Every structure is written in C-alpha cells, then in structure tokens.
Amino acid sequence: LAILPLVNASGDADAEYLSDGITESIIYNLSRLPGLRVVPRTTVFRYKQAEKDLPTIAKELKVKAIVTGRVSLRGGQLIVQAELVDVAHDAQLWGERYNRSFADVFAVQEEMATAISSSLQLRLSGEDRQQLARHPTTDSQAYQSYLKGRYYWGKRSLDAFTRATVHFQEAIDRDPNFVLAHVGLADTLNLLGYYNHRPP
C-alpha cells in the first residue's frame, strides 16, 4: 500500500503542514499493522506534485493499492476527501469525505486508517484496533503545533529549524506529556548542531 501525499486544497501555502502531517499519521498508523507493507514516508513524498499516473506509481513502488486525497482547513473546519484504489483492476475500494471540526482530527485519522484496513480485508485483532485508536495527545491545538513543527523540521534550513523549535515548544507548553513534541524538539536541536547552526 502507498499513501500518496494528500493535496493541500486550502489555497493557502501555510496550510501545507496539515496535508503532510495527516499523510504521515496515516502512514504511521497503518505501518504498525501486521501483514501489510506500507511504503515509507521518505519514498512516497518523492511523488508529491508528481505528474505520473497511478499505474506508473504503483509499478515503481511495487504496490497493489494507493490512497490519494485532499485536505483543507477553513475557519476551524477540517475537510478531508480520500479514496483507496485497487490499481491493477482500476477500481475504487473505498472513498469518503470528512467535514469536521479540527478538534476531531484524531477521529478522522483513526476512521480513515480503520476504513482502509477494512477495505483491504485485513483481520485486525483487538490490540491492532487499540493501536489505531491511540492518540499522541488529547489537545488538538498542541497537535496542530506539532504538525507545524514537523513540517518546518523537514525543510532543513536555519529559519525553518527556528520556526520548528517554536512550534514544538508551543505543543509542549500546551501538553507537557506530549512525547512526540519532545522528540520533535530534540530532533530539531540535534540538527541545529549537525548543520553547525549552533555548537553541538
């Protein structure tokens, strides 16, 4: 399975963090399920804005199914539209449109991962279902700050690292127990030293 980077349909470049972040979260959730090979983020993000058709991408990635979709955030409303395609048979296995408050972002990600695994006819144990339902924080604003931090962290410039540090710290301030935000901050500080922006 390949989950291609969801398209930022907001018409706002500043919302790119959201489409990238939701894509990463779904990849992470599904990659923990047994019996399913999920193409990693570093590989699928090479196809972001690529002018290739799905059969070509499926052949290059050696996958049978691909998830595509769009994300937008308008006035606090999160809109996600996605579909799962069986590339070999040119058939849509699943499709859905979610229109929720951003506070429901975890529920949307969980529902998408569950629907995709069900459409692929994976048999999930109770533990697998618990994994899909596990949320890294209960604070949606902390999660939004975390997604922004990861987005800027991936840009690898001094300005982007500085912005990432601010967003990770915002997430930590809102939820001190948000482990991924602490990891993001540590990753950022590590790379600031690695790229000689700060003394190691």
C-alpha positions as CSV (number, residue, x, y, z in Angstrom):
1,L,0.0,0.0,0.0
2,A,1.2,3.5,-0.8
3,I,-0.4,6.6,0.8
4,L,0.5,9.4,-1.6
5,P,0.9,12.9,0.0
6,L,-2.5,14.4,0.4
7,V,-3.0,17.5,-1.6
8,N,-3.3,20.9,0.2
9,A,-6.6,22.1,-1.2
10,S,-6.8,25.2,1.1
11,G,-5.3,27.5,-1.5
12,D,-3.0,28.6,1.3
13,A,0.7,27.5,1.3
14,D,0.8,28.0,5.0
15,A,-1.6,25.0,5.4
16,E,0.8,22.6,3.7
17,Y,1.8,21.3,7.2
18,L,-1.6,19.9,7.6
19,S,-1.8,17.8,4.4
20,D,1.7,16.5,5.1
21,G,1.0,15.8,8.7
22,I,-2.2,13.8,8.2
23,T,-0.4,11.8,5.4
24,E,2.4,10.9,7.8
25,S,0.0,10.0,10.6
26,I,-2.0,7.6,8.4
27,I,1.3,6.0,7.1
28,Y,2.5,5.6,10.7
29,N,-0.9,4.1,11.9
30,L,-1.2,1.6,9.0
31,S,2.5,0.6,9.0
32,R,2.0,-0.9,12.5
33,L,-0.5,-3.4,11.3
34,P,0.7,-7.0,10.6
35,G,0.5,-8.4,7.1
36,L,0.6,-5.0,5.3
37,R,3.6,-3.5,3.6
38,V,3.2,0.3,3.7
39,V,5.6,2.4,1.6
40,P,7.6,4.7,3.9
41,R,7.1,8.5,4.0
42,T,10.5,9.3,2.6
43,T,9.7,7.3,-0.5
44,V,6.1,8.4,-1.2
45,F,6.9,12.1,-0.6
46,R,9.0,12.0,-3.7
47,Y,5.7,11.7,-5.6
48,K,4.4,15.0,-4.1
49,Q,3.1,17.0,-7.1
50,A,4.5,14.4,-9.5
51,E,2.9,14.3,-12.9
52,K,2.6,10.5,-13.0
53,D,-0.5,8.3,-13.3
54,L,-1.4,5.7,-10.6
55,P,-0.4,2.6,-12.6
56,T,3.1,4.0,-13.1
57,I,3.5,4.9,-9.5
58,A,2.1,1.5,-8.4
59,K,4.6,-0.2,-10.7
60,E,7.6,1.9,-9.4
61,L,6.6,1.3,-5.8
62,K,5.6,-2.3,-6.3
63,V,2.2,-1.8,-4.6
64,K,-1.3,-3.1,-5.4
65,A,-3.3,-0.2,-3.8
66,I,-2.9,3.5,-3.5
67,V,-4.5,6.1,-1.3
68,T,-5.0,9.6,-2.7
69,G,-6.8,12.6,-1.3
70,R,-7.1,16.3,-0.5
71,V,-7.1,18.3,2.8
72,S,-8.3,21.8,3.6
73,L,-8.8,23.8,6.7
74,R,-11.3,26.6,6.6
75,G,-12.3,28.6,9.6
76,G,-11.5,25.7,12.0
77,Q,-13.3,23.2,9.8
78,L,-11.2,20.3,8.6
79,I,-12.2,18.8,5.2
80,V,-10.6,15.6,4.1
81,Q,-11.5,13.7,1.0
82,A,-9.7,10.4,0.2
83,E,-10.0,7.3,-1.8
84,L,-8.4,3.9,-1.9
85,V,-7.8,2.5,-5.4
86,D,-7.0,-1.1,-6.5
87,V,-4.6,-0.1,-9.3
88,A,-4.5,-3.4,-11.1
89,H,-8.2,-3.5,-11.5
90,D,-8.7,0.3,-11.8
91,A,-11.3,0.1,-9.1
92,Q,-12.1,2.3,-6.1
93,L,-12.2,0.1,-3.0
94,W,-13.1,2.9,-0.6
95,G,-13.8,6.6,-0.6
96,E,-15.0,9.1,2.0
97,R,-15.4,12.8,2.6
98,Y,-15.0,14.1,6.2
99,N,-16.2,17.6,7.2
100,R,-15.3,18.0,10.9
101,S,-14.0,20.5,13.4
102,F,-10.2,20.4,13.6
103,A,-10.6,19.1,17.2
104,D,-11.8,15.8,15.6
105,V,-8.6,15.4,13.6
106,F,-7.7,12.2,15.6
107,A,-11.1,10.7,15.0
108,V,-10.7,11.4,11.2
109,Q,-7.3,9.8,11.0
110,E,-8.5,6.8,13.0
111,E,-11.6,6.3,10.9
112,M,-9.5,6.6,7.7
113,A,-7.0,4.0,8.9
114,T,-9.7,1.6,10.0
115,A,-11.7,2.0,6.8
116,I,-8.6,1.4,4.6
117,S,-7.6,-1.7,6.6
118,S,-11.2,-3.0,6.4
119,S,-11.3,-2.3,2.6
120,L,-8.0,-4.3,2.2
121,Q,-9.7,-7.1,4.1
122,L,-7.2,-7.1,6.9
123,R,-8.2,-9.0,10.0
124,L,-7.5,-6.8,13.0
125,S,-7.0,-8.1,16.5
126,G,-8.3,-6.1,19.5
127,E,-4.7,-4.9,20.0
128,D,-4.5,-3.7,16.4
129,R,-7.7,-1.8,16.8
130,Q,-6.3,-0.2,20.0
131,Q,-3.2,0.8,18.1
132,L,-5.3,2.6,15.5
133,A,-7.3,4.3,18.3
134,R,-4.2,5.6,20.2
135,H,-3.8,9.3,20.1
136,P,-0.5,11.1,20.9
137,T,-2.2,13.9,22.8
138,T,-5.7,14.9,23.7
139,D,-5.1,18.6,22.8
140,S,-5.9,19.3,19.2
141,Q,-4.1,22.7,19.3
142,A,-1.0,21.0,20.7
143,Y,-1.2,18.5,17.8
144,Q,-1.6,21.3,15.3
145,S,1.6,23.0,16.7
146,Y,3.4,19.6,16.5
147,L,2.4,19.2,12.8
148,K,3.7,22.7,12.0
149,G,6.9,21.8,13.8
150,R,7.4,18.6,11.8
151,Y,6.7,20.5,8.6
152,Y,9.3,23.1,9.2
153,W,11.8,20.5,10.6
154,G,11.6,18.7,7.2
155,K,12.7,21.9,5.4
156,R,16.3,21.8,6.8
157,S,17.2,25.5,6.9
158,L,18.2,27.7,9.9
159,D,15.0,29.7,9.6
160,A,12.8,26.5,9.3
161,F,14.6,24.9,12.3
162,T,14.0,28.1,14.3
163,R,10.3,28.0,13.5
164,A,10.1,24.3,14.2
165,T,11.6,24.9,17.7
166,V,8.9,27.5,18.4
167,H,6.0,25.2,17.3
168,F,7.3,22.2,19.2
169,Q,7.7,24.3,22.3
170,E,4.1,25.6,21.9
171,A,2.9,22.0,21.7
172,I,4.9,21.1,24.9
173,D,3.6,24.1,26.7
174,R,0.0,23.1,26.0
175,D,0.6,19.4,26.8
176,P,3.8,18.6,28.8
177,N,3.1,14.9,28.4
178,F,3.0,15.0,24.6
179,V,6.0,12.8,23.9
180,L,6.2,13.3,20.1
181,A,6.5,17.1,20.7
182,H,9.5,16.5,23.0
183,V,11.0,14.2,20.3
184,G,10.5,16.8,17.6
185,L,12.2,19.4,19.7
186,A,15.1,17.1,20.4
187,D,15.4,16.3,16.6
188,T,15.4,20.0,15.8
189,L,18.1,20.8,18.4
190,N,20.2,17.9,17.2
191,L,20.1,19.0,13.6
192,L,20.9,22.6,14.6
193,G,24.2,21.2,15.9
194,Y,24.6,18.8,13.0
195,Y,24.3,21.6,10.4
196,N,26.6,23.9,12.5
197,H,23.9,26.4,13.2
198,R,24.6,26.0,16.9
199,P,27.5,24.5,18.8
200,P,26.9,20.7,19.1
